[in-house]
Every structure is written in C-alpha cells, then in structure tokens.
Amino acid sequence: MFRRIGNLGNPFRLVVTSLALACASQQVDAGQVATFELTPKPGMGGLTIFQADVQPAFSVVPSDPSSSPLKVLDGSTGFNKQNMTVLLGDGDGVQQLVMLFGVEPSRDADGKLSGFVPILDSNGNPDPGLAADGKVRFSLDLDPNFKGTLNLLPTTTSANSFDLTALTLPPTSPSSPETPSTPETPPVNLPTTQVPEPYSIAIWLVGISFGTARAIRYRNRRPEAVTA
C-alpha cells in the first residue's frame, strides 16, 4: 500500500527532450516487461541521479501497487543496491522515471521535497554512487495491455552523463541470470517541450537483497517549477 503524506513539492522538472541518439527504444508485446542497461559515459563516475521521460506516457505501471516497477537484474555492478531509490512521476500527459544512487529525497520545513541528500554509512561517509565501471541492468513493468515501442529519453543532464541501451532478454524471466544482450537504440525524434510538474510521484526505497521495496506516494495540489 502507498502512504499519502500530503502536499509535497517536486525537486525535479519533467521535460520532454529531443535527444535522438540518447533515446533507448524497445518493442514489446502485451504482458511483457522492457529491459535496459544504464552505464556511465567514459570518464564519468560517482553519478547519483538519472532521469528519463517515458514515451508513451503512463506505459510504466507496477505489477504490484506496493512494489517498484523497476527490478534490478543480475549482472548489475558498481553501486550499493540497498541505497538505490526509484521514483516514478506522473503529470499531465507526461511520465518520468528517476533512479537515485546513494542519495535520497530531502524535505523542507513544510514537508515538501526540496532536493536530494547523500546517504551516509555508519562512519559518516557518503555513498559513492554509481562507479565509473558500473552498470545497471533493469526491467520495467508495463501496463499489461501495452503493446508497441517503449521509449526512454534521458533528460539533457542525464544524457551527458549516462549511456542507456535496450536489452533483449528472455521475455518470461525478468530476473533471470545474466544473459547475452543485443543493444537496440533506433533514433527517435520528438519535439522539445516544457511540460507541467507531475501531479503525483511514487517513491520506492529498494532493498534488493531482501527482495522487497517500500513505497511512498504523494500528490501535488498545484504545479511548482523547481529546476533540477
């Protein structure tokens, strides 16, 4: 179950981008999941935030309302899975996926999300985020009736720091052991458009080793433009 916690602000803005080369696309049939691999660009390390627009919007839907729609797959390396957080923002005709590595949402005095803060270990040291040689293989649950091409379009900042490719994995086993993959990144040209703040955001605090996730959902009463 989700726990509603009132009117919270939004620490990031949903923007539809036109980064054809950065877009990762995958053709799926009804009832399947989409699978992708995320890696830092050469020379980049210690990355903490990845944001991507989901096209078509609202295609990503958790198969279980209490669980994250994103599942980390075998073969993922270079980050602390216990300190990974998944956010899914739904707005007026737009949906955005956010992955946090070693940071977590923070709130201001009014309880609104105001940004992100590092997660500290028992000695007070910050989590290093996604390592330069790390990779995140993941699947996304989709609307069971969705059939067609799912596009993930990284925002400008994320496209400058990450490489994202679609993977071809056995469709019946999203959490199966590592399997040879074939990148698929056909170009997609979409117009650059500023869109409203999301009306609701779901946050999953993922504990992969325990096979569980805790979810929090909140709804904005009015849009607030906050730059990432």
JOQUIJO-V222684 format. One record per backbone hydrogen bond with DSSP energy under -0.5 kcal/mol. CO is the residue of the C=O (numbers start at 1). NH is the residue of the N-H. E is the energy in kcal/mol with one decimal. If there is no record, write none. Layout:
CO/NH/E + CO/NH/E
//
This chain:
2/4/-0.6 + 3/217/-0.9 + 6/8/-0.9 + 6/219/-0.8 + 9/113/-0.8 + 13/15/-0.6 + 14/195/-1.1 + 15/17/-0.5 + 16/193/-1.7 + 18/20/-1.4 + 19/22/-0.5 + 19/23/-1.2 + 24/152/-2.6 + 26/150/-2.9 + 28/148/-2.1 + 29/32/-2.0 + 34/140/-2.7 + 35/167/-2.7 + 36/138/-2.5 + 37/165/-2.3 + 38/136/-2.8 + 39/163/-3.3 + 41/44/-2.4 + 47/130/-3.1 + 48/101/-2.9 + 50/99/-2.5 + 51/155/-2.0 + 52/97/-2.9 + 53/55/-0.5 + 53/153/-2.5 + 54/95/-0.5 + 55/151/-3.5 + 56/59/-1.3 + 59/61/-0.6 + 59/143/-2.7 + 64/67/-2.5 + 69/71/-0.5 + 69/141/-2.6 + 71/139/-2.3 + 73/76/-1.2 + 77/135/-2.1 + 78/131/-2.9 + 79/81/-0.9 + 80/83/-1.5 + 81/84/-1.2 + 83/102/-2.3 + 84/206/-1.6 + 85/100/-3.0 + 86/204/-3.7 + 87/98/-2.7 + 88/202/-2.4 + 89/96/-2.5 + 90/199/-1.4 + 90/200/-2.0 + 91/93/-1.5 + 94/91/-3.4 + 95/54/-2.8 + 96/89/-2.9 + 97/52/-2.4 + 98/87/-2.8 + 99/50/-2.4 + 100/85/-2.0 + 100/102/-0.6 + 102/119/-2.8 + 104/117/-2.6 + 106/114/-2.4 + 106/115/-0.9 + 108/111/-2.0 + 112/108/-2.6 + 115/106/-2.5 + 117/104/-2.5 + 119/127/-2.4 + 121/124/-2.0 + 125/121/-2.5 + 129/131/-0.5 + 130/46/-1.2 + 130/47/-1.6 + 131/134/-1.7 + 134/40/-0.6 + 135/77/-2.1 + 135/137/-0.6 + 136/38/-2.6 + 136/138/-0.5 + 137/73/-3.4 + 138/36/-2.7 + 139/71/-2.1 + 140/34/-1.8 + 141/61/-1.0 + 143/146/-2.4 + 148/28/-3.1 + 148/150/-0.6 + 149/151/-0.5 + 150/26/-2.1 + 151/55/-2.7 + 151/153/-0.5 + 152/24/-2.3 + 152/154/-0.6 + 153/53/-2.9 + 155/159/-3.0 + 156/160/-1.4 + 158/161/-1.1 + 158/162/-2.8 + 161/41/-2.8 + 163/39/-2.5 + 165/37/-2.8 + 166/184/-0.8 + 167/169/-0.7 + 170/173/-1.5 + 173/176/-1.6 + 176/74/-0.6 + 184/25/-0.8 + 184/166/-0.9 + 188/190/-0.7 + 191/193/-0.6 + 193/16/-1.6 + 199/220/-2.6 + 200/90/-2.9 + 201/218/-2.1 + 202/88/-2.4 + 203/205/-0.5 + 203/216/-2.4 + 204/86/-2.6 + 204/206/-0.8 + 205/214/-1.5 + 206/84/-0.6 + 206/208/-0.5 + 207/210/-0.9 + 207/211/-0.5 + 207/212/-1.7 + 208/211/-1.4 + 212/207/-2.0 + 214/205/-2.6 + 216/203/-3.5 + 217/5/-0.7 + 218/201/-2.0 + 224/226/-0.8
//
